[in-house]
């Protein structure tokens, strides 16, 4: 419930306090926590007049965990709680083997930190819990940004398994909570598409897409990322899996590298684009569209006939329809005809809650050049 949607409040309300919402006729709408410092004044927890207490949070946490048992996760790392999508707004909980990484992104969750931590420990019995509260959204909630150990012990890096490969995850300094768990399904969707292909992986981070491509038979993969730290971790992950002979990584700006590879006459049979969000607001959508179109146009020009392009966007404000439209325009400008082999969203441990469109943010198109 946004600030502009609230006509009045009755009595003083403490930050983070549970409040009830009523419409103009006095009918009960829902119950949630209040934040006078945020444009999102109330984050609704329930549409029933039920107690929001420890038992309530315990039930919601267990329900979120039980949802993950509905499908097979080929990894010992997954997202256990996905905020609003799991009816626990402001709470992110990721499991990496026996360790947990938590994000408390709303004031209502922050003021219940000790209760949440106690319930998480009781339910999951982890060896340690680490907080990655270093996100800008906390500032919008009037909360300080930071990270640190909350309980037990958590190593700087954790080794996980995914689809037959092992990866080192930097949970304390890496992107998101250390690994792009939401892309698991798209990485494994490369199976059957990589055999003997020469691959290029832009925005490769710690090398997960590159290594899965090699694992599925790619002859070689060149991974590019602007971060020297990410490249070093990708190289270590290649060594960990015995794939250093087929996976090479180097630091560089993907936009510049794509242009340079085209000038050099390089060609590939597989190109992977998994860029960061180019826009996090409606106001920045136009420059973001130009950026997405540019990298996809360059990638398509580098592909041989029959080549595969796996391309992604994690910008919520770029709709699936708009994403496919810009891919069509990029292909036309590149002089290529393409088939859409698959269109994917995030892995199922990042559930999409119908009626909350923000929970559907990740788009992945797998294209084949005709």
FENHUGI-V725527 format. One record per helix or strand of 3 or more residues. SS is the DSSP state (H for helix, E for strand). FROM is the first residue (numbers start at 1). TO is the last residue. If there is no record, write none. Layout:
SS/FROM/TO, SS/FROM/TO
This chain:
H/3/5, E/18/22, E/28/34, E/42/46, H/54/68, E/77/82, H/83/86, E/91/96, E/99/104, H/107/110, H/113/124, E/128/133, H/136/140, E/146/152, E/157/162, E/165/170, H/181/188, E/198/202, H/208/215, E/220/225, H/228/240, E/247/251, H/254/263, E/268/273, H/282/302, E/303/313, H/320/334, E/338/344, H/357/359, E/363/369
